[in-house]
Amino acid sequence: MKKQIVIRAKTLFDGIGKKDDMTVVLENGKIVDVLKKKLKSDYEGYVTPAIVDAHAHIGMDREGEPYQESETNDTLGQILPLNDPINSIYFDDRAFKDAVDFGVLYCCVVPGSGNVLGGKAKVIRNFAKYRDEAVIKDYGYKMALGYNPRSTTDWKGERPNTRMGVYALLEKFFDEVIAKKKKAELEKERKVIELEQKKKEKKLSKAGYKREMDLINEEYKLEFSGEENAVLELLSGKKVAKVHVHRDDDVLYLIELVKKYNLKATADHTGDVYFKDTFDKLGKNNIPVVYGPLGSVGYKVELKHAYYQNTQILMKSKAFFGLMSDHPVIHTVTLRDTLKFFMIFGMKDYEAISLITYKNAKILGIDDILGTVEKGKIASLLVWNDHPLYLGSYPKVVIGEGKILRKR
């Protein structure tokens, strides 16, 4: 049995609320107790869960490399759901080291937004040494609406230059997959009925029946390409559509898309949304918002209304939301700094910390193991030298899944 680690929290921000003078006990990579009782401690300070970045391109667009080396987008076509960002990450990107220094231990890493369906979304450990240690969840697929996918007409493949063209292309592909699935299911049903009849007439042995049923099932699976199977995962709700979207108009189209195809989706960015009722509609339709990045330059037309004051509108809305860095648009270590844009409009400190811990974990579907400091959760947490939202604060101890990753 590994030695226990005992942490005395002057204030514990547990991801949902805060409590003073608490003790957190870690053992074998898990949090085994959170209690008021004082015990002899190994570390003392302000305690929070590890920070989770809900949307980033870390390791794909790398520090110290020319822009030509970036692997955030592939130019082959508009619909590329099989692209796996893990295959384009260099884990020696120095941004990972900085992220761990400041307690950002997990990211949902995605391909860029130049394609309407650009690839997979994977939740990774920023402290992984190699790719085989990195992935903790195959979360879903990156999609993009608005300006970005229509701006790539000089790339390869079918490239509409309008939003209406891009959206028509997307829906056409969805509809073709749905039609193919229905046709394949009818054919499978016909073959199964014939097989059942043979069984009834005793023309098949048990082994023969099983063998032919296995063949029918295999033929059905082989009907679909990898791209079509990816869309089927989205249409069935098995995977989440992580959708890049900025403007009110495109957000409202996303809501229509979710209703039409019964998708599970998140609205990522929404920086140009400046009407509260748009956020309310996202909340009503159970589409969480991954907001940000905050503090970046509004470098395109669809960010002309991306005022920091929009955070107040989001706060007052019915939307459930977390935050992103969109690294390298802002450095992932500055995710904590963006909490100020909510706090100046009255958000409590523990609520702000929840945005980059529990709420991001909840949106990514990893809140059963991460995002809060509570008994039974994975021991990924930070011990800060001072209040974590004080400008000069830093994690003096960074613990990732029970291991001391940094100590200063």
N, C-alpha and C positions, 0 to 999 in steps of 0.2 A: 504494500500500500504506500502511495506517495505521501509525502509530508503535507500537512495542511498549510494553507496560506491564510492568515487572519488579517483582515483589513479593518482599521477603525475609521469610520466615516464621520468627519465633523458635520458634514451635511451629505446625505445620500439622495441624489437625484436618480430615482429608480427607473426612469423612462416614462413614468406616468405622473408621479407627484414628487414630493420631497419630504424627508424626515431628518431631524437632527440627531446626532450622537447615536449612530447605529454601528453594528459590527457585522461584517460580511465574511463568511467562512467558505473557502474553496478547497476542493479535494478531488483528485483524479479528473481534472478538467471540467468539473461542474461546480455550480454554486450549491452548497449543501445546507447552508443556513443563513438567514438574515434576521438578526435579533437585536434587541435593545441592550442586552446584557454586555458588560465590558469584559473583554478577554485580553490576554497579552497579545499584542498585535505585532505583525511584521512591517506593516506600512500604515501610515496615517495621512489623511488629507480629505479633499472633497472627492466624492466618488460618483461616476456616471457609467452607464453602459458604453461599450465601444460605439463609435460613430459609424453609421451606415450611409453610404452615398447611393441614392436610388437611381442614378443615371450618369454614366461617365464613359469616356473613351480612353481611359488610362492604359498605357502599354501599347496602344494602337497608334496614337499620335504622340511621339516620344520626345522627351526633352533632349536637347543637344544634337538633334538630327535635322537636316534640311526638310522643308515641307514636302519635297518629292518622295521622301521615305515614308510618309504617312500611309497607314493602311486602314483608315476609318471607313473609306468607301471603295466599293468595287464598281468599275464602269461597264461591266459586261451587259447588264440589262436592268429593267425596272423591277422585275420580280425575281429575287434571289434569296428565298427563305432558308436555303441550305447553308449559307455562309455562316461559319462559326467563328465568333471573335477570338476564341481561344487560339485559333490557328494563326492569328495576326498579332498576338500579344508577345512582346519581349519582356520577360519578367525581370530583366536587369534594368528596365527603365527606372531612372533615379527617382521619378515621381512616386514610385511605390515606397521607397525608403522614407521620403518626406511624409507620405500619408500615414505610415505607421508611427513616425515620430509624434504626430499630432493626433493619434488615436483613431484615424479613419481606417478601420480594419477590414471593411467589406464594401464592395461596389457592385452595382449591377452594370456590367459592361456590355455595350451594344455597338453594332456597326453604325456608321454615320447615317445621315438623313437625305442622301442624294437619290435614293431609290424608294419607291412607294412601299416595297416589301424587301427590306435590305438584309435580313439575316436574323440569327438567333440572339436572344438576350440571356446572358448567363450571370448568376450571382457568384462572385469570387472572393477569395481571401487575398487581401492586399499583402499579407505577410508570407504568402507562399513563395518558396524558393524556385519551384518549377511548375510547369503546367499541370502535371499529374497530381499535384497537391492543392490545386487552386479552386476547382469548382465545388460549390456547395449546393447549387440548384440550377437546373435547366428550366428557366422561368417562362419563356415565351418567345415572341418574335417582334423585331423592331419594324414598325411601319412609319410612314411619313406622309403628312398632308401639307398643303399650303405651297409656299414659294419653292422650297428646296427641290422636290422631285421634278418640278416643271422647269427648273433653271438649268437642267443638265442635258440640254439638247445636243451638245457636242460629244457626249458620251456614246457608248455603243448601245445597240438594241433599239427597241421601239420606244421613242422618247417624245411624247406629247409636250407641247410648249404652253399648254394652258392647264389650269386646275380641272376644268371640266373634262379635258382629255385624259388626264392622269386618273381621275376618279372613275371615268368610264372604263378605262383599261383594267383597273382593279376589280370593279364589279363584274366585268365580263369574265375575268379569270375565276372569280368566286362562283359565278353562275354556271360556268362550264364544269367546274369540279362538282357542284351540287347535282347537275344533270347527269354527269357520268356516274356519280355515286348511286343515284336512283336507278339508272339503267343496270348497273352492275348488281345491285341488290335484287332487282327483279329477276335477272338471269340466275343469280345464285338461288333464289327462292324456287325457281322452276326446276333447277337441277336437284335441289333437296327433296322436292315433292316426288320427282321421278325415282330418286334413291329410296325414299320411304316406301314407295309402292313396290319396288323390287324386294325390299326387306319384308314387307307384308306378304308378298307372294312367295316368300322363302327362296328367292333366287340368289340370295347373298348370304354368306356366312357372317358371323359377328366380326371376324377379322376383315373380311372383304368390305363390309359396310363401313367400318372405321377407316379403312384405307381410302375408300372413295370419298368419304366425308372430308378427310384430311386434304385430299386433292382439290376438292371444291373450295375449301377455305383458302388454300394456297393460291389457287387461280384468282380468287377474289382479291387477295392482297396484291398480287402481281399486276392487277388492272391499273394501279395508280403509280405515278412517278413519285420521286422524292419530294418534288415541289408540291404536287397535289396532296400528298400525305401531310405535309406541313400545314396546308390550308385546311385540311380535314381536322387537324388538331385544334386549329383556331375555331372552326365552325362548331366543333363539338364542345368547346369550352374547356378542353383539357389544358390548353396553353393560353396565355394572356397576350393580347395585342398591345404592345407598348408603343403608343402613337405620338410621334412628333407633331405638334400643332401649336400655332401661336395666336391666330386671329379669332375673334368671335365667330365670323362666318364659317371658318373651317372647323371650329369646335362644334358648332351646330350641325355641320355635315357629319362629323364623327358620331354624334348622338344618333342621327338617322341611320348611319351605317351599323352601329351597335344594335339598334332595334331591328333592322332589316335582317341581319345575319345572326342575331342572338350571340354576339361576341362578348367575351370578357375583355375589358380594355382599361388602360390608364391614359389620361391626357397629360402628355409630357411637355413641359415648357409653359404654354398658355400666357407668355409674357405680355402679349399685346391685348389680352382680355381686360377690358375696363368697364364692363357692365356686370353688376352683381347678379342679375338674373341668369346670365350665361353660366356662372359658377353654380348657381342654385340648380340649374337644369342638369349639370353634371352630377351634383349630389343626388338629385331626385332619381337619376338613372343609374346610380351606383357605379359611377365612373370616377375613381380617385384621381386626384391631380398630383403630378410630380412637378413641382413648381420651380422655375428658375431657368438659367442661372441668374442670380441677382448680383448686380455690381459690374456687369459687363457693358461694353459700349453697344448701343443700338445700331448695329452695322448694316441693317437692311430695312427696306420700307415696312415690312410687316412687324417691325419693332418700334415704329415711330410713336406708339402709345404705350410703350413698355416703361411706365413710370414706376418708381419705387413705391409711390402712394397706392398702387394697385394692390399691394399686400393688405391694406386695410379693407378693401372690397372683398378680397379672398377670405380674410378672417371673419367677416360678418356674414359670409355666405353659408350655405348648407353643404358645401363640398368638404370631403375628407381629403386632407392633403399632407404631403411630405415635401422634401426638398432635394434638389440635385446641384451638383457642381457643373455638370457637362464638361468636365475636365477634357481638354485644356482650355476651354473658353474662360473659366476661372479655375484656378488651381484647386484640386480637391481638398487641400488643407485649409482653404478659406471658406469652406462650407459653414463652419461654425460662425465665422464673422458675419455671414448674411442674416443671421438671426436678429441682428440689430434692426433690420427693416420691419420686423414684426413687433419688436419690443418698444419701438418709439410710438407705436399705436396702441400700446397697453397690454401686450401679451406678457404673461408672467414668465419668470425665468425657467421654471420647471416645464411650462408648456412649450417654450421655445426649444429646450433641450429634447423634449419628446419628439419634435419634428424630425430630428436627425438621428434618433435612436428608435424608439418604439414605433412611431408612425411610419417611418420608412421601412422598418422590418415588417410591419403589418401589410403594407402595400405589396411588398415583395413576397409575402407568404412565408416568411421565416420567423414570425413572431412567436412560434411555438418553441423555438430554440434560442433566439437572440432578441435584442431590443430592450430588454428590461433586466434589472438586477433583482432576481427572485429565485427562491429555492427550486432546483431542478433544471434551471437554464444552463446553457454553456457558459463557462467562466471567461467571458470576453468583456473586460471592463477597464476603466481608467481611474487612476488616482491622481488628482490634480493638486498642484502646489497651493492654489488659491481658488476662489469661486471660478468655475469654468467659463463664465461669461465676462470675467474681467479681462481687459485687453492684453495684459501681460501674462496671463495664465498659460501653463503648459502641463501636459501629463507627465508627472515625475515617474510614474510607473505605468507601463502599458502591458496589459495581460491579454493574450490571445489564446483562447481555448485552454486555459490553465497554465500556459507557459509565459514566463517573463520575457517579453520581446524587447523592451526598453526600460532602462532605469537610469535616472539622472538626478 
